[in-house]
């Protein structure tokens, strides 16, 4: 389903803008709040603290050999990658996708 914005959604926004989009999603049956949507990022990152709260065993991670480059140019080595079920929206306007 297409997501659109009306003029009312721009109330109080100074254009042009680079405001962040932060959403709440259901990930592996847990509600995760304050998820930052960064359309300029090439990776979907789940911090270890959030991963631990999902109670997924670390042995389910698949090895990743490519480091990530942080905002300040520092290299970060991921612990691994995993496919997780993500649900957005509420019924009847709801979608479920698997994300890595």
N, C-alpha and C positions, 0 to 999 in steps of 0.2 A: 504494500500500500504506500502511496506517495505521501511524504511529509511536506506540508507547505506552511508558510508563515504569512500572516496578514499584516497590514499596516499597524494594527493594534499591538502586534508583537514587538514592534520597533519603538514603542513608547519609552522614552527615557534613554534611548540608545543614540549616541553621537556617531554619525556616519562620516567617513568610513570607520569601521571598527574591527578589532581583532579580539573580541571577547571570547572567552573559553566556553565550551559546552560541557556541562557536567550532568550526568544522568545516574539513575538508579536502575540496576538490572538484576535479574535472577540468574545466578551462576551456580550450576550443580545443586540446585534447590536451596541455595542460600541467597538472601537479599544482600547485594553489595551496593553500598551508597557511595556517592562522590566519585564516580568513574569519570575520568577526564577523557574527552574525545579530542584527539589531536590529529587532524586530517593531514598534517605534514609529517607524521611519524611513519616509519617503515616497519615498526614492530608493535605488537600488542604486549604490554608488559604487566605482569602481576608480581607485586612485591612479595618477598618471602613471608612477611607477617600475614598478609592476606591469604597466601597459599596455605600457611599453617592453620589458619582458622577454618579453611575448607575441609581440613582433616583428610587430605589426600596423602597417601604414602609417597615419600620421595622416590621410591623405586619405580614409580609409574612415569617419572620424567624420562624423556628421550634425550640422549646426549646432544649438545650443541657445541660445535667447535668454533663458530664465528663470534668474536666479541662484538658488543654494542659500543658505539661511541656516544658518550654523554654530551649534555649541553655545553659543558666547558671544555670538551675535547678529550676528557678522560675515557679510558677503555674500561668497560665492565664486562666480566665474563658471566654469562647466564648459568644458572644451575642446571638448566635443561628446558625442554619444551613439552607441552602436554595439550591434548585436545580436551576442551571443556564445553559442555552444553550451556548455551546462553539464551535466556528468554527475555524478550522485550515486549512491553505493552501489557494490556490486560484483555481478557476475553471479552468480546469476540474479535477485537483488533489486536492480535497477538502473533508473534513470530518466534520460532525457535531455530537457532543455528548452532553449528559446532564451530568453535574458534580455536586456533592454536595459540 
